[in-house]
């Protein structure tokens, strides 16, 4: 690797930030664009919006392990750069799409190409020592959080030019990042860590099966999934919760989401590294999960909007959980399967993004319906707290598997 590792790390972090900005750019205009291409009502547009969001997550679930395993074979650089190019093309098609079906097709392609974060995480695992990975995984979360804060803000401004303008802007960002990557991005997969691609390990089920066959990975993978489902309660019901519990208007909901986004980004950037260094990955994750239990339970019962906002920064401490679990998993995964691991984690996260909204909104509806026996808009947060307790139980349970460090499996054994 002739390029500076620091320069490569900087590029990866910028890539993740721009990728998140590109995704967030299109949020403000999606309802209007769907209405435009369908000629239907806002209610019908909302249904199509759900289809587009779910299809994106389904593609990530199906193709995350494929691209992760391909990056273990062909290398991080070509997979990452190709993903950026395809993403730019998908945004351009969305900008030009005259029908909802072409818009859906482009969204499916974008979901397949959205391997930026998983491939980038594998790249960082390649250039980091096991002790550095938790802190650097936290930086990935911080960059993604910053991007999601800036994306909708920039998208709202660009949309004043034209409904399609945010899509052109997102395409331009992806293309510019591709060009920069061609110049500064090195390859990190070596002859020692390269592993041949097989479809039996490239699909979500096969990849998960092969990883769980390794010592020490079953429980943390299941823990990761449960945590992902629990923490998706925020995007799933926050807007509904704020309106039902505190009578917040759209502006206030937007401000509250901004507070959460800033708190999360700062926590990932400033707290994850020191906490993992001080307590280690296992204890830092344990601490973060208990912080999540307390904050989720508090949101389940709180009746003051000001208090709910005051609780939000506390959730930043809980942000250490995912990077710490990722670092634990990465430490126990062979060097030549880091891409496969990140692809599986992308699939599990996508699975959580599919199931959590259904679970949390159904719970919200059951406890806010006119005939509900108990009126409790915070019930989904209490459900999430219960899930987090289950994750804690898995995390602390004595493993019957013997950790094996971070071996490298020979290509011939695969």
C-alpha positions as CSV (number, residue, x, y, z in Angstrom):
1,X,0.0,0.0,0.0
2,X,2.0,3.0,-1.3
3,X,-0.5,5.7,-0.4
4,X,-0.6,7.1,3.1
5,X,-2.9,5.0,5.4
6,X,-4.0,8.3,7.1
7,X,-5.0,9.7,3.7
8,X,-6.8,6.5,2.9
9,X,-8.6,6.6,6.2
10,X,-9.6,10.2,5.6
11,X,-11.0,9.3,2.2
12,X,-13.0,6.5,3.6
13,X,-14.5,8.8,6.3
14,X,-15.3,11.5,3.7
15,X,-16.9,8.8,1.5
16,X,-19.2,7.7,4.2
17,X,-20.2,11.3,5.0
18,X,-20.9,12.1,1.4
19,X,-22.8,8.8,1.0
20,X,-25.0,9.7,3.9
21,X,-25.5,13.2,2.6
22,X,-26.5,11.8,-0.8
23,X,-29.1,9.6,0.8
24,X,-30.4,12.4,3.0
25,X,-30.5,14.9,0.1
26,X,-33.4,13.1,-1.5
27,X,-35.6,12.8,1.7
28,X,-37.3,16.2,1.5
29,X,-38.4,15.8,-2.1
30,X,-39.4,12.2,-2.3
31,X,-43.1,12.8,-1.5
32,X,-43.4,15.5,-4.2
33,X,-41.4,13.5,-6.7
34,X,-43.6,10.4,-6.2
35,X,-46.7,12.5,-6.5
36,X,-45.3,13.9,-9.8
37,X,-44.5,10.6,-11.4
38,X,-47.6,8.8,-10.3
39,X,-50.1,11.7,-10.6
40,X,-51.7,10.5,-7.3
41,X,-52.4,11.8,-3.9
42,X,-50.1,12.4,-1.0
43,X,-51.6,9.3,0.7
44,X,-50.8,7.1,-2.3
45,X,-47.3,8.7,-2.4
46,X,-46.7,7.6,1.2
47,X,-47.5,4.0,0.3
48,X,-45.1,4.1,-2.6
49,X,-42.5,5.7,-0.3
50,X,-42.8,2.7,1.9
51,X,-42.3,0.4,-1.0
52,X,-39.2,2.3,-2.1
53,X,-37.7,2.3,1.4
54,X,-38.5,-1.4,2.0
55,X,-37.1,-2.4,-1.4
56,X,-33.9,-0.6,-0.7
57,X,-33.5,-2.4,2.6
58,X,-34.3,-5.8,1.0
59,X,-31.6,-5.3,-1.6
60,X,-29.1,-4.5,1.1
61,X,-30.1,-7.6,3.0
62,X,-29.7,-9.8,-0.1
63,X,-26.6,-8.3,-1.6
64,X,-24.6,-7.1,1.4
65,X,-22.8,-10.5,1.8
66,X,-22.3,-10.8,-2.0
67,X,-20.4,-7.5,-2.2
68,X,-18.6,-8.2,1.1
69,X,-17.4,-11.6,-0.2
70,X,-16.5,-10.1,-3.6
71,X,-14.3,-7.5,-1.8
72,X,-12.5,-10.4,0.0
73,X,-11.7,-11.8,-3.5
74,X,-11.3,-8.8,-5.9
75,X,-10.3,-6.3,-3.2
76,X,-11.9,-3.4,-1.4
77,X,-10.8,-0.8,-3.9
78,X,-12.7,-2.1,-7.0
79,X,-15.8,-3.0,-5.1
80,X,-16.0,0.4,-3.4
81,X,-15.2,2.4,-6.5
82,X,-17.7,0.4,-8.6
83,X,-20.4,0.9,-5.9
84,X,-19.8,4.7,-6.1
85,X,-20.1,4.6,-9.9
86,X,-23.3,2.6,-9.8
87,X,-24.7,4.8,-7.1
88,X,-24.1,7.9,-9.2
89,X,-25.9,6.3,-12.1
90,X,-28.8,5.3,-9.9
91,X,-29.2,8.9,-8.6
92,X,-29.1,10.1,-12.2
93,X,-31.8,7.7,-13.3
94,X,-33.9,8.8,-10.4
95,X,-33.5,12.4,-11.5
96,X,-34.7,11.6,-15.0
97,X,-37.3,8.9,-14.1
98,X,-40.7,9.7,-15.8
99,X,-42.5,6.8,-14.1
100,X,-42.7,5.2,-10.7
101,X,-41.5,1.9,-12.1
102,X,-38.3,3.4,-13.3
103,X,-37.9,5.2,-10.0
104,X,-38.4,1.8,-8.2
105,X,-35.9,0.1,-10.5
106,X,-33.3,2.8,-9.8
107,X,-34.0,2.5,-6.0
108,X,-33.4,-1.3,-6.3
109,X,-30.1,-0.7,-8.0
110,X,-29.1,1.9,-5.4
111,X,-29.9,-0.7,-2.7
112,X,-27.5,-3.2,-4.3
113,X,-24.8,-0.6,-4.7
114,X,-25.2,0.7,-1.1
115,X,-22.2,-1.4,0.0
116,X,-20.2,1.7,0.7
117,X,-20.4,1.5,4.5
118,X,-19.8,-2.3,4.8
119,X,-16.9,-2.3,2.3
120,X,-15.5,0.8,3.9
121,X,-15.7,-0.8,7.3
122,X,-13.9,-3.9,6.0
123,X,-11.2,-1.5,4.6
124,X,-10.8,0.1,8.0
125,X,-10.5,-3.3,9.6
126,X,-7.7,-4.1,7.1
127,X,-5.6,-1.0,8.0
128,X,-6.3,-1.1,11.7
129,X,-5.0,-3.1,14.6
130,X,-7.6,-5.0,16.6
131,X,-7.3,-2.4,19.4
132,X,-7.9,0.5,16.9
133,X,-11.0,-0.9,15.3
134,X,-13.6,0.0,17.9
135,X,-12.6,3.7,17.9
136,X,-12.4,3.9,14.1
137,X,-15.8,2.1,13.7
138,X,-17.1,4.8,16.0
139,X,-15.8,7.4,13.5
140,X,-17.8,5.7,10.8
141,X,-20.9,6.1,12.8
142,X,-20.1,9.8,13.5
143,X,-19.6,10.5,9.8
144,X,-22.8,8.7,8.9
145,X,-24.6,10.8,11.6
146,X,-23.2,14.0,10.3
147,X,-24.2,13.1,6.7
148,X,-27.8,12.4,7.8
149,X,-27.9,15.8,9.5
150,X,-26.5,17.7,6.6
151,X,-28.2,15.8,3.9
152,X,-31.9,16.8,4.5
153,X,-30.8,20.4,5.2
154,X,-28.9,20.7,1.9
155,X,-31.6,18.8,0.1
156,X,-34.2,21.2,1.3
157,X,-32.2,24.1,0.0
158,X,-31.3,22.5,-3.4
159,X,-35.0,21.5,-3.9
160,X,-35.9,25.1,-4.1
161,X,-34.3,25.1,-7.5
162,X,-36.1,22.0,-8.8
163,X,-37.7,18.8,-7.5
164,X,-35.0,16.8,-9.4
165,X,-32.1,18.9,-8.3
166,X,-31.2,17.0,-5.1
167,X,-30.8,13.8,-7.2
168,X,-28.4,15.5,-9.6
169,X,-26.5,16.8,-6.6
170,X,-26.3,13.3,-5.0
171,X,-25.1,11.9,-8.3
172,X,-22.4,14.6,-8.6
173,X,-21.2,13.9,-5.0
174,X,-20.9,10.1,-5.7
175,X,-19.1,10.8,-9.0
176,X,-16.7,13.3,-7.5
177,X,-15.9,10.9,-4.7
178,X,-15.3,8.1,-7.3
179,X,-12.7,10.3,-9.1
180,X,-10.9,11.2,-5.8
181,X,-10.9,7.5,-4.9
182,X,-9.3,6.6,-8.1
183,X,-6.4,8.8,-7.1
184,X,-5.9,8.2,-3.4
185,X,-7.5,4.9,-2.5
186,X,-5.1,1.9,-2.1
187,X,-5.9,-1.8,-2.1
188,X,-5.7,-3.5,1.3
189,X,-6.5,-7.1,0.4
190,X,-3.2,-8.9,0.0
191,X,-2.3,-12.4,-1.3
192,X,-2.3,-13.6,2.2
193,X,-5.8,-12.4,3.0
194,X,-7.4,-12.9,-0.5
195,X,-10.2,-15.5,-0.5
196,X,-12.0,-17.0,-3.5
197,X,-15.7,-16.1,-3.9
198,X,-18.3,-18.8,-3.6
199,X,-22.1,-18.4,-4.0
200,X,-22.6,-20.7,-1.0
201,X,-21.0,-18.0,1.2
202,X,-22.1,-15.0,-0.9
203,X,-25.8,-15.3,0.0
204,X,-27.1,-14.0,3.3
205,X,-28.0,-17.4,4.7
206,X,-24.8,-19.1,3.6
207,X,-22.6,-16.2,4.8
208,X,-24.3,-16.2,8.2
209,X,-24.0,-20.0,8.5
210,X,-20.3,-19.9,7.7
211,X,-19.6,-17.1,10.2
212,X,-21.6,-18.7,13.0
213,X,-19.5,-21.9,12.5
214,X,-16.5,-19.9,13.7
215,X,-15.9,-20.0,17.5
216,X,-17.3,-17.1,19.4
217,X,-19.5,-15.4,16.8
218,X,-23.0,-16.8,17.3
219,X,-24.0,-14.8,20.3
220,X,-22.5,-11.5,19.3
221,X,-24.1,-11.7,15.8
222,X,-27.5,-12.4,17.4
223,X,-26.8,-9.6,20.0
224,X,-26.0,-7.2,17.1
225,X,-29.4,-8.1,15.4
226,X,-31.4,-7.6,18.5
227,X,-29.7,-4.2,19.2
228,X,-30.3,-3.1,15.7
229,X,-34.0,-3.9,15.9
230,X,-34.3,-2.2,19.3
231,X,-32.5,1.0,18.2
232,X,-34.5,1.3,15.0
233,X,-37.4,2.4,17.3
234,X,-36.2,6.0,16.9
235,X,-36.6,6.4,13.1
236,X,-39.6,4.2,13.1
237,X,-41.9,6.1,15.6
238,X,-40.2,9.2,16.8
239,X,-42.4,11.6,14.7
240,X,-45.6,9.8,15.7
241,X,-44.4,9.6,19.3
242,X,-43.7,13.4,19.4
243,X,-47.0,14.3,18.0
244,X,-49.1,11.9,20.2
245,X,-47.2,12.5,23.5
246,X,-46.1,16.1,23.3
247,X,-48.3,17.5,20.5
248,X,-45.2,18.6,18.6
249,X,-45.6,20.1,15.1
250,X,-43.4,19.2,12.1
251,X,-40.8,21.9,12.9
252,X,-40.4,20.7,16.5
253,X,-40.1,17.1,15.4
254,X,-37.4,18.2,12.9
255,X,-35.5,20.1,15.6
256,X,-35.7,17.1,18.0
257,X,-34.3,14.8,15.3
258,X,-31.5,17.3,14.8
259,X,-30.7,17.2,18.5
260,X,-30.6,13.4,18.4
261,X,-28.4,13.4,15.2
262,X,-25.9,15.8,16.7
263,X,-25.7,14.0,20.0
264,X,-25.2,10.6,18.2
265,X,-22.5,12.0,15.9
266,X,-20.6,13.7,18.8
267,X,-20.9,10.5,20.9
268,X,-19.5,8.4,18.1
269,X,-16.6,10.8,17.4
270,X,-15.7,11.7,21.0
271,X,-16.9,9.0,23.4
272,X,-16.5,5.6,21.6
273,X,-12.7,5.6,21.5
274,X,-12.1,6.7,25.1
275,X,-14.8,4.3,26.5
276,X,-13.4,1.3,24.6
277,X,-9.8,2.2,25.6
278,X,-10.9,2.6,29.2
279,X,-13.2,-0.4,29.6
280,X,-12.4,-2.7,26.7
281,X,-14.9,-3.7,24.0
282,X,-16.9,-6.1,26.0
283,X,-17.4,-3.9,29.1
284,X,-17.9,-0.8,27.0
285,X,-20.7,-2.5,25.1
286,X,-22.2,-3.7,28.4
287,X,-22.2,-0.2,29.7
288,X,-23.7,1.3,26.6
289,X,-26.5,-1.3,26.6
290,X,-27.5,-0.4,30.1
291,X,-27.5,3.3,29.2
292,X,-29.8,2.4,26.3
293,X,-32.1,0.5,28.7
294,X,-32.4,3.5,31.0
295,X,-33.0,6.0,28.3
296,X,-35.5,3.9,26.4
297,X,-37.4,3.1,29.6
298,X,-37.4,6.8,30.5
299,X,-38.8,7.7,27.0
300,X,-41.5,5.1,27.5
301,X,-42.9,7.0,30.5
302,X,-41.8,10.6,30.2
303,X,-44.7,13.1,29.7
304,X,-42.6,16.3,29.3
305,X,-41.3,17.3,25.9
306,X,-38.5,19.3,27.4
307,X,-37.4,16.3,29.5
308,X,-37.5,14.1,26.4
309,X,-35.1,16.5,24.7
310,X,-32.9,16.6,27.8
311,X,-32.6,12.8,27.7
312,X,-31.5,12.8,24.1
313,X,-27.8,13.6,24.7
314,X,-27.6,10.7,27.2
315,X,-28.3,8.3,24.3
316,X,-25.0,9.3,22.9
317,X,-23.3,7.2,25.6
318,X,-25.3,4.2,24.3
319,X,-23.8,4.8,20.9
320,X,-20.7,2.9,22.0
321,X,-22.6,-0.4,21.7
322,X,-22.5,-1.0,18.0
323,X,-18.8,-0.1,17.4
324,X,-17.8,-2.2,20.4
325,X,-19.8,-5.2,19.1
326,X,-18.4,-4.7,15.6
327,X,-14.8,-4.6,17.0
328,X,-15.5,-7.8,19.0
329,X,-16.8,-9.6,15.9
330,X,-13.9,-8.3,13.8
331,X,-11.4,-9.5,16.3
332,X,-12.8,-13.0,16.2
333,X,-13.1,-13.1,12.4
334,X,-10.3,-14.4,10.1
335,X,-8.4,-11.6,8.2
336,X,-9.6,-13.1,4.9
337,X,-13.3,-12.9,5.9
338,X,-13.6,-9.3,7.1
339,X,-15.6,-8.3,4.0
340,X,-17.9,-11.2,4.5
341,X,-18.4,-10.2,8.1
342,X,-19.3,-6.6,7.2
343,X,-21.6,-7.9,4.5
344,X,-23.4,-10.0,7.0
345,X,-23.7,-7.1,9.5
346,X,-25.1,-5.0,6.6
347,X,-27.7,-7.8,6.0
348,X,-28.6,-8.0,9.7
349,X,-29.0,-4.2,9.9
350,X,-31.2,-4.2,6.8
351,X,-33.3,-7.0,8.3
352,X,-33.7,-4.8,11.4
353,X,-34.7,-1.9,9.2
354,X,-37.4,-4.1,7.6
355,X,-38.8,-5.7,10.7
356,X,-38.4,-2.9,13.3
357,X,-40.8,-0.4,11.6
358,X,-43.5,-3.1,11.4
359,X,-43.0,-4.1,15.0
360,X,-42.7,-0.7,16.5
361,X,-45.5,1.0,14.5
362,X,-47.9,-1.9,15.3
363,X,-47.1,-1.5,19.0
364,X,-47.6,2.3,18.8
365,X,-51.0,1.8,17.0
366,X,-52.1,-0.8,19.7
367,X,-51.4,1.6,22.5
368,X,-52.7,4.8,20.9
369,X,-55.9,3.6,19.3
370,X,-59.1,5.2,20.5
371,X,-60.2,1.9,22.2
372,X,-56.8,1.1,23.7
373,X,-57.0,-0.2,27.2
374,X,-53.9,1.7,28.1
375,X,-52.9,4.9,26.3
376,X,-49.1,4.8,26.0
377,X,-47.3,6.4,23.0
378,X,-44.1,5.4,24.6
379,X,-44.9,1.7,24.5
380,X,-42.5,1.0,21.5
381,X,-39.6,2.4,23.6
382,X,-40.5,0.0,26.4
383,X,-40.5,-2.8,23.9
384,X,-37.1,-1.7,22.7
385,X,-35.9,-1.6,26.3
386,X,-37.0,-5.2,26.8
387,X,-35.1,-6.2,23.6
388,X,-32.1,-4.5,24.9
389,X,-32.3,-6.4,28.2
390,X,-32.4,-9.6,26.1
391,X,-29.3,-8.4,24.3
392,X,-27.5,-7.8,27.6
393,X,-28.4,-11.3,28.7
394,X,-26.8,-12.7,25.5
395,X,-23.8,-10.5,25.9
396,X,-22.9,-11.5,29.4
397,X,-23.9,-15.2,29.1
398,X,-20.9,-17.4,29.5
399,X,-19.9,-18.6,26.0
400,X,-19.5,-22.3,25.4
401,X,-17.3,-21.5,22.5
402,X,-13.6,-21.0,22.8
403,X,-12.4,-17.7,21.2
404,X,-9.9,-18.2,18.6
405,X,-8.3,-14.8,18.2
406,X,-8.2,-13.6,14.6
407,X,-6.9,-16.4,12.4
408,X,-6.6,-16.4,8.7
409,X,-8.1,-19.3,6.9
410,X,-6.1,-20.6,3.9
411,X,-7.9,-20.2,0.6
412,X,-7.7,-23.9,0.0
413,X,-9.9,-24.6,2.9
414,X,-12.6,-22.5,1.4
